């Protein structure tokens, strides 16, 4: 299976190098930005293609590693060429393979293949993606092939339904992007206590990293600490009194979720008073 990449951003660089490092057959890269496509081909020791038609003809599968908003546009361009038997894939977390309209009439097969991983570096992310889950959605004919493909690379794989893609992506946003917002709120609170931004971010980093490591290794219940887990109603009340309206709303909503985890972790502990405080302040 010769795999070509249309688009040469971080995802294209990372997957291409990851595949070639594991001796998968990568044909090369095409991009409207010829410079980045050349760089990607050099980085992966594959070929640079000057036209979309050429890489399509040379590949059995195409990964459209372009921004979500460009996937449909690239697909419409691909329709001009012979696609019989080809596997067309995109890497969007939120979009399904339904974006490949009319693909069955073209004799091709569409898939959305998404790594649950923050690809932050063109040059280095391929070194870290080996533990990432890959989710696959698309035509049933080659689902087994893709499961086996990523299984051979050593990645855990899950097949999901097209109608679940948005919720699935929402889950990723909760534990990745939204956590960044919570971190920023914490930094802002420290700045209110006299820290500058640099020292505030540095001070919270060990707490953040160790907690994230604990959650990832042991799960949410085992990793949970703090006043909600302890049923420390007095400390929670003091927090609520000290926070701004916006901060209180976030604190209350997340603490309600923490209360669910705490009750699962400590079924014998009495959380009644704390529950009443959260409910009363949340109204």
C-alpha positions as CSV (number, residue, x, y, z in Angstrom):
1,X,0.0,0.0,0.0
2,X,1.7,3.2,-1.2
3,X,0.6,6.2,0.8
4,X,0.8,9.7,-0.4
5,X,0.3,13.0,1.5
6,X,-1.6,16.0,0.2
7,X,-0.6,18.8,2.5
8,X,2.7,19.3,4.3
9,X,2.0,20.7,7.7
10,X,2.7,19.2,11.1
11,X,0.4,16.3,10.7
12,X,1.8,15.4,7.2
13,X,5.4,15.7,8.4
14,X,4.7,13.6,11.5
15,X,2.7,10.8,10.0
16,X,4.9,10.5,7.0
17,X,8.1,10.2,9.1
18,X,6.3,7.8,11.5
19,X,5.3,5.6,8.7
20,X,8.7,5.6,7.0
21,X,10.4,4.9,10.3
22,X,8.3,1.7,10.5
23,X,9.1,0.8,6.9
24,X,5.7,1.6,5.5
25,X,5.7,2.5,1.8
26,X,5.2,6.3,1.5
27,X,5.2,7.6,-2.1
28,X,5.7,11.3,-1.1
29,X,4.1,14.7,-0.9
30,X,2.2,17.3,-2.8
31,X,1.2,20.7,-1.6
32,X,0.2,24.0,-3.1
33,X,3.2,25.3,-1.1
34,X,5.9,23.5,-3.0
35,X,8.5,24.6,-0.5
36,X,6.9,22.7,2.4
37,X,6.2,19.7,0.2
38,X,9.9,19.5,-0.7
39,X,10.9,19.9,2.9
40,X,8.5,17.1,3.9
41,X,9.8,14.8,1.2
42,X,13.4,15.4,2.3
43,X,12.4,14.9,6.0
44,X,10.8,11.5,5.1
45,X,13.3,10.5,2.3
46,X,10.4,10.3,-0.1
47,X,9.4,12.0,-3.4
48,X,8.1,15.5,-4.0
49,X,5.3,15.7,-6.5
50,X,4.7,18.7,-8.6
51,X,1.0,18.0,-9.3
52,X,-2.0,16.5,-7.5
53,X,-2.6,14.3,-10.5
54,X,0.9,12.8,-10.3
55,X,0.7,11.9,-6.6
56,X,-2.8,10.5,-7.0
57,X,-1.6,8.2,-9.8
58,X,1.4,7.1,-7.8
59,X,-0.5,6.3,-4.5
60,X,-2.9,3.6,-3.4
61,X,-4.0,5.7,-0.4
62,X,-4.0,9.5,0.0
63,X,-3.9,11.2,3.3
64,X,-5.3,14.8,3.0
65,X,-3.3,16.4,5.8
66,X,-4.7,19.9,5.2
67,X,-6.8,22.1,7.5
68,X,-10.4,21.0,8.1
69,X,-11.7,23.8,6.0
70,X,-9.7,22.7,2.9
71,X,-10.6,19.0,3.0
72,X,-13.7,19.3,0.8
73,X,-11.9,21.6,-1.6
74,X,-9.1,19.1,-2.1
75,X,-11.5,16.3,-2.4
76,X,-13.4,18.1,-5.2
77,X,-10.1,18.6,-7.0
78,X,-9.3,14.9,-6.7
79,X,-12.6,14.0,-8.3
80,X,-11.1,15.0,-11.7
81,X,-8.8,12.0,-11.7
82,X,-9.2,8.2,-11.7
83,X,-9.7,7.1,-8.1
84,X,-10.9,3.5,-8.6
85,X,-9.8,1.3,-5.7
86,X,-8.0,4.2,-3.9
87,X,-8.4,4.9,-0.2
88,X,-8.9,8.6,0.6
89,X,-8.3,9.6,4.2
90,X,-8.4,12.8,6.2
91,X,-7.1,13.4,9.7
92,X,-9.8,15.7,11.1
93,X,-11.0,15.0,14.6
94,X,-14.4,16.5,14.2
95,X,-15.3,15.7,10.5
96,X,-16.4,12.3,9.3
97,X,-15.7,10.6,6.0
98,X,-19.0,11.9,4.7
99,X,-17.1,15.0,3.5
100,X,-16.0,12.8,0.6
101,X,-19.3,13.2,-1.2
102,X,-19.9,10.8,-4.1
103,X,-16.9,8.7,-3.3
104,X,-18.6,5.4,-3.8
105,X,-19.5,6.4,-7.4
106,X,-15.8,7.1,-8.0
107,X,-15.0,3.5,-7.0
108,X,-13.0,4.8,-4.0
109,X,-13.2,4.4,-0.2
110,X,-13.3,7.2,2.3
111,X,-11.9,7.3,5.9
112,X,-11.3,9.7,8.7
113,X,-8.2,8.6,10.6
114,X,-7.4,10.7,13.7
115,X,-4.6,10.4,16.3
116,X,-5.6,11.4,19.8
117,X,-2.4,13.3,20.2
118,X,-1.3,16.9,20.2
119,X,1.0,17.2,17.2
120,X,3.0,20.3,18.0
121,X,6.3,19.9,16.1
122,X,7.0,19.1,12.5
123,X,10.4,17.8,13.4
124,X,9.9,15.9,16.6
125,X,6.3,14.7,17.1
126,X,6.8,11.5,15.2
127,X,9.1,10.4,18.0
128,X,6.2,10.6,20.5
129,X,3.2,9.4,18.6
130,X,3.8,5.7,19.1
131,X,1.5,5.5,22.2
132,X,-1.3,7.5,20.7
133,X,-4.7,6.0,20.1
134,X,-5.9,6.2,16.5
135,X,-9.6,6.4,15.8
136,X,-10.9,5.2,12.4
137,X,-14.2,5.8,10.7
138,X,-15.3,5.1,7.2
139,X,-16.2,2.5,4.6
140,X,-16.4,-1.0,6.0
141,X,-14.4,-2.6,3.2
142,X,-11.0,-1.5,4.5
143,X,-11.6,-0.8,8.2
144,X,-9.9,-4.1,9.0
145,X,-6.9,-3.1,6.9
146,X,-6.5,0.2,8.7
147,X,-6.9,-1.5,12.1
148,X,-4.2,-3.9,11.2
149,X,-2.0,-1.1,9.7
150,X,-1.9,0.9,12.9
151,X,-1.8,-2.2,15.1
152,X,1.4,-3.2,13.4
153,X,2.8,0.2,14.3
154,X,2.0,-0.6,17.9
155,X,-0.8,2.0,18.3
156,X,-4.1,1.2,20.1
157,X,-7.0,1.5,17.6
158,X,-10.7,2.2,17.9
159,X,-13.3,2.2,15.2
160,X,-16.0,4.8,15.8
161,X,-19.2,5.8,14.1
162,X,-19.6,8.9,11.8
163,X,-22.3,10.3,14.1
164,X,-20.0,10.2,17.1
165,X,-17.1,12.2,15.6
166,X,-18.1,15.6,17.0
167,X,-18.6,14.3,20.6
168,X,-15.3,12.3,20.2
169,X,-13.5,15.5,19.2
170,X,-15.2,17.3,22.0
171,X,-13.7,14.8,24.5
172,X,-10.2,15.6,23.1
173,X,-10.8,19.4,23.4
174,X,-11.9,19.0,27.1
175,X,-8.6,17.3,28.1
176,X,-6.3,19.3,25.9
177,X,-7.4,22.8,24.8
178,X,-9.8,23.6,27.7
179,X,-7.2,22.5,30.2
180,X,-5.0,25.3,28.8
181,X,-7.8,27.7,29.7
182,X,-7.9,26.4,33.3
183,X,-4.2,26.8,33.5
184,X,-4.5,30.4,32.4
185,X,-7.1,31.1,35.0
186,X,-4.7,29.7,37.6
187,X,-1.9,31.8,36.4
188,X,-4.2,34.9,36.5
189,X,-5.0,34.1,40.2
190,X,-1.3,33.9,41.1
191,X,-0.7,37.2,39.3
192,X,-3.4,38.7,41.5
193,X,-1.2,37.5,44.4
194,X,1.8,39.3,43.2
195,X,3.4,36.8,40.8
196,X,4.4,38.0,37.3
197,X,3.3,35.8,34.4
198,X,6.6,34.0,34.0
199,X,7.0,33.1,37.6
200,X,3.3,32.2,37.8
201,X,3.5,29.7,34.9
202,X,6.7,28.3,36.3
203,X,5.3,27.9,39.8
204,X,2.2,25.9,38.6
205,X,4.1,23.7,36.1
206,X,5.2,21.0,38.5
207,X,1.7,20.8,40.0
208,X,0.1,20.6,36.6
209,X,2.6,18.1,35.1
210,X,2.5,15.7,38.1
211,X,-1.3,15.8,38.3
212,X,-1.6,15.1,34.6
213,X,0.9,12.3,34.9
214,X,-1.1,10.8,37.7
215,X,-4.4,11.0,35.8
216,X,-2.8,9.4,32.7
217,X,-1.2,6.6,34.7
218,X,-3.8,5.8,37.3
219,X,-7.1,7.3,36.2
220,X,-9.2,10.2,37.5
221,X,-10.4,8.6,40.7
222,X,-7.0,7.5,41.9
223,X,-5.3,10.8,41.0
224,X,-8.0,13.1,42.5
225,X,-6.8,15.1,45.5
226,X,-7.8,18.5,47.0
227,X,-10.7,20.0,49.0
228,X,-13.5,18.3,47.0
229,X,-12.0,14.9,47.4
230,X,-11.5,15.5,51.1
231,X,-15.1,16.8,51.5
232,X,-13.5,20.0,52.8
233,X,-16.6,22.2,52.7
234,X,-14.9,25.1,54.6
235,X,-12.1,25.5,52.1
236,X,-14.4,25.3,49.1
237,X,-16.6,28.0,50.7
238,X,-13.5,30.2,51.2
239,X,-12.5,29.7,47.5
240,X,-16.0,30.7,46.4
241,X,-16.0,33.8,48.5
242,X,-12.6,34.9,47.0
243,X,-13.3,34.3,43.3
244,X,-14.8,36.6,40.8
245,X,-18.2,35.8,39.3
246,X,-16.6,34.2,36.2
247,X,-14.1,32.2,38.2
248,X,-16.9,31.0,40.6
249,X,-18.9,29.7,37.7
250,X,-16.0,27.7,36.3
251,X,-15.1,26.5,39.8
252,X,-18.6,25.3,40.6
253,X,-19.2,23.5,37.3
254,X,-15.9,21.6,37.5
255,X,-16.2,20.9,41.2
256,X,-19.6,19.3,40.6
257,X,-17.8,16.9,38.2
258,X,-15.1,16.3,40.8
259,X,-17.7,15.5,43.4
260,X,-19.0,12.7,41.1
261,X,-15.4,11.3,41.0
262,X,-14.9,11.7,44.7
263,X,-18.0,9.8,45.5
264,X,-16.9,7.0,43.3
265,X,-13.5,7.0,44.9
266,X,-14.7,7.3,48.5
267,X,-18.2,5.8,48.7
268,X,-18.0,5.7,52.5
269,X,-17.3,9.4,52.8
270,X,-20.1,11.9,53.6
271,X,-20.2,14.6,50.8
272,X,-23.7,15.9,51.8
273,X,-22.6,19.3,53.1
274,X,-20.2,19.9,50.2
275,X,-22.9,18.9,47.7
276,X,-25.4,21.4,49.3
277,X,-22.8,24.2,49.1
278,X,-22.1,23.6,45.4
279,X,-25.9,23.4,44.6
280,X,-26.7,26.5,46.6
281,X,-24.0,28.6,45.0
282,X,-24.7,27.2,41.6
283,X,-28.2,28.6,41.4
